Amino acid sequence: MAKLLTIEELSDRERQRGLFVLMCSSFLSWGGFFMIIPLVAVHYVDHLGWAAGTIGIILAIRQFTQQGLTTIFGVLADRIGPKILISIGMFTRSIGFVAMGFAESFATVLV
């Protein structure tokens, strides 16, 4: 397993590169999220004929789930490390958004 370096052991160039990667990944993660969520409502209301209130319920459940799991996965990250959990979380998030694009029933979307 690779030895983790402290911030003092990194060169200025390595710190700048790490900061740049962090900023880019945050931008793409949040930017992608804010581009997809409005389209979710349009897809389900206009293309599948769902009620707008149903979409609101789905988005509210998603938000409460995300906020509720933050504490649990924060504790887990302290125990096993953040890298693997962040990787799994981003993979799960992308699979979930792809699955939402193909889901046609309320139960499928909730899963």
LUMKOL-795126 format. One line per 10 residues: number of its first residue (from 1); their letters; for each residue z, x, y of C-alpha. Coordinates in steps of 0.1 Angstrom, whole numbers, plus 2048, in hexadecimal, padded with zeros to 3 digits. Example, Ala and Ser with C-alpha at 12.3 -4.5 7.8 and 13.67 -1.06 7.14 Angstrom:
BEGIN
1 = as = 84E:87B:7D3 ~ 847:889:7F5
//
This chain:
BEGIN
1 = maklltieel = 800:800:800 ~ 7F7:80D:823 ~ 814:819:839 ~ 819:803:857 ~ 819:816:878 ~ 82F:80E:895 ~ 821:809:8B8 ~ 82C:82B:8C2 ~ 818:83B:8A6 ~ 7F7:82C:8B1
11 = sdrerqrglf = 7E0:83C:8CA ~ 7D5:82A:8EA ~ 7B3:825:8DB ~ 7C2:815:8BB ~ 7D8:7FE:8D0 ~ 7BB:7F3:8E6 ~ 7A5:7EC:8C7 ~ 7C1:7D8:8B7 ~ 7C6:7C4:8D7 ~ 7A1:7BD:8D9
21 = vlmcssflsw = 79F:7B1:8B5 ~ 7BD:79B:8BB ~ 7AE:78C:8DA ~ 78C:786:8CA ~ 79B:776:8AB ~ 7B2:75F:8C0 ~ 794:755:8D6 ~ 77E:74D:8B8 ~ 79A:73A:8A6 ~ 7A3:725:8C4
31 = ggffmiiplv = 780:722:8D1 ~ 773:716:8B0 ~ 790:6FE:8AD ~ 789:6EE:8CF ~ 764:6EC:8C7 ~ 76A:6DA:8A6 ~ 785:6C1:8AE ~ 770:6AC:8C7 ~ 754:6AC:8AE ~ 76B:69F:893
41 = avhyvdhlgw = 772:680:8A7 ~ 74C:67B:8AF ~ 743:680:88A ~ 75C:667:87C ~ 759:64D:897 ~ 733:64E:89E ~ 725:658:87C ~ 73E:649:863 ~ 74A:62B:878 ~ 76F:632:877
51 = aagtigiila = 787:625:892 ~ 790:63E:8AD ~ 7B5:637:8A6 ~ 7B1:643:882 ~ 7A3:664:88F ~ 7C1:666:8A6 ~ 7D8:662:889 ~ 7C7:67D:875 ~ 7C8:695:892 ~ 7EC:68D:899
61 = irqftqqglt = 7F5:693:874 ~ 7E2:6B4:875 ~ 7F6:6BF:894 ~ 818:6B5:887 ~ 810:6C7:866 ~ 806:6E6:878 ~ 825:6E7:88D ~ 83C:6DD:871 ~ 82F:6F9:85A ~ 832:713:875
71 = tifgvladri = 857:719:86E ~ 853:71A:848 ~ 837:733:84A ~ 849:747:864 ~ 865:74D:84C ~ 84C:755:831 ~ 83A:76E:847 ~ 85C:77F:84D ~ 860:783:828 ~ 83D:78D:81C
81 = gpkilisigm = 82B:798:83C ~ 814:786:854 ~ 7F2:795:84A ~ 7EE:783:829 ~ 7FB:762:837 ~ 7E4:763:855 ~ 7C6:76B:83F ~ 7CF:74E:827 ~ 7D5:737:845 ~ 7B4:73F:855
91 = ftrsigfvam = 7A1:73A:834 ~ 7B3:719:82E ~ 7AC:70E:851 ~ 787:715:84E ~ 785:704:82C ~ 797:6E6:83A ~ 77F:6E2:857 ~ 761:6E5:840 ~ 771:6CB:829 ~ 777:6B4:846
101 = gfaesfatvl = 751:6B6:84E ~ 749:6A7:82C ~ 767:68F:827 ~ 75E:66A:82A ~ 77F:659:822 ~ 7A0:659:833 ~ 7B3:666:815 ~ 79A:683:811 ~ 79F:68D:836 ~ 7C5:68D:832
111 = v = 7C3:6A4:814
//
